[in-house]
Amino acid sequence: MPATTFTLETMRSRLAAIGQEQVLAFADSLDAEKLDHLLGQLAALDLDAIPELVAAYVTTKPEPHLPADIQPAPYYPSNPTAEFRPWDADHFRAVGEGLLRAGKVACFTVAGGQGTRLGFDGPKGCYPAGAVTGRPLFQFFAEAIAKTGEKYGKTPPWYIMTSPLNHDATVAYLAKHDHFGLDPEAVMLFPQGVMPSFDMQTGKMLLAEPHALATNPDGHGGSLRALKVSGALADMQARSIEYLSYFQVDNPIVRVADPVFLGLHAAAPDSSGEMSSKMLAKVAPEEKLGMFCVADGTLQIIEYSDLPMDLQRERLADGRLRFLAGSPAIHLLSVAFLDKLNSDPKFALPYHRAEKKVACVDPATGERIVPGVPNAVKLERFVFDAMPLAARSIVYEANRTDEFAPIKNAEGTDSPQTSRDIQTRRAAGWLEAAGVAVPRGGDGEPDCTIELSPRTAVDSRDIDGATVGPIAPKAEVVV
Ligand code: UTP
């Protein structure tokens, strides 16, 4: 019997034992290469775990487990005042700058998502985000990393997590653009793991093609394992990196390797230096950001959709939201923490269920199905579920206009247009603070469009106003 036939029969009986043999419906008619592909996909899965996952997350909808006592999380305010949690930002900046100068910091972009809401054809990091030139997202990050190197004398290495679905395209894109000027030896791309997508009604694994399972990346939380499996963690250890600045691919103005945040993470008395987070003051209770809370004595993020709305609407006497701290998914992780998590054979973040539309092939008829409504369950892990695993985790308030212009949707909130508007608003504020005249309309908004290169400034203090002339009304300028 040829090896493939033997493997096929073994796989068939393993799948029969877990009620998933439908994925081999077309196996007998596949050529050797396609059969290999399918068997390879199946061999990479933890098949024994699937019945339990299906029962827990797919055929039943898990109820969110809400802790009994949920309190707002404490945080370090971006503008420390005597009245509200004063802290010495200059001290922590100096600590963070010391770590950057010592080359202890790397950057980490999670770019394995599918970006379905934006609907861009290609890896999301290639999206033209710049307000004037359409500078791509990856270029924003590369330039911010280069600027950090220029300021502190050591360029942080850059780790990028892709998925098997966009890895090759991302590698080719960065190579074509010469890694936007970074040393290719210090840019490491690795794909994350995938999970099979399941039929929402039956819990059966779906086929995307007769020879291919329908799969989805296993969530940004999959990064914690993928860092280890890919060798990225070992690479960091070899480079004596101690801290990882974690950010998403969708925010062009994210403050990479922020020295104040680094200083707090490494040296604040209530931080164990394992995992820290930035927060944004929510503008309205309905803003869809996960909320930093303290529950069961532990700092954690409770999803927007899980936290009761009456709690999210509560206000303090001065009118501020009591639950104010929303998550923009910006973290610091220590290499030692990542190593510790991965050294525990039982380490596994929980799964979250998402109902999605997944095109598939009917195993009974071979017919292609393009669903109009969600037909599938995808299982993903979320990075913030690692926070409670840190001994003491802290939260630091980011400045909204300075650091958060995400591109999630094609239109409306968190879209390319809102991102461009925020980019201009931030650049205008920074330029004015440096003495540059910026035209403003009657509504106080800039009457121009400005794209600020991170090579010029990653911090308002980097701008040399003397080198920038006044900006004309309606002008489109790149600084
Ligand atoms: P999102 O939650 O915005 O998901 O990811 P997404 O898949 O990119 O977009 P939609 O929901 O399909 O529109 C937040 C960040 O986490 C990364 C994304 O690339 C983005 O930077 N991510 C998400 C991963 O790296 N892997 C995943 O499996 C999921």
Boltz pocket constraint, residues with backbone or C-beta under 6 A from the ligand:
constraints:
  - pocket:
      binder: B
      contacts: [[A, 110], [A, 111], [A, 112], [A, 113], [A, 114], [A, 115], [A, 116], [A, 117], [A, 118], [A, 124], [A, 161], [A, 162], [A, 192], [A, 216], [A, 217], [A, 218], [A, 219], [A, 220], [A, 222], [A, 247], [A, 248], [A, 249], [A, 250], [A, 380], [A, 408]]
      max_distance: 6.0
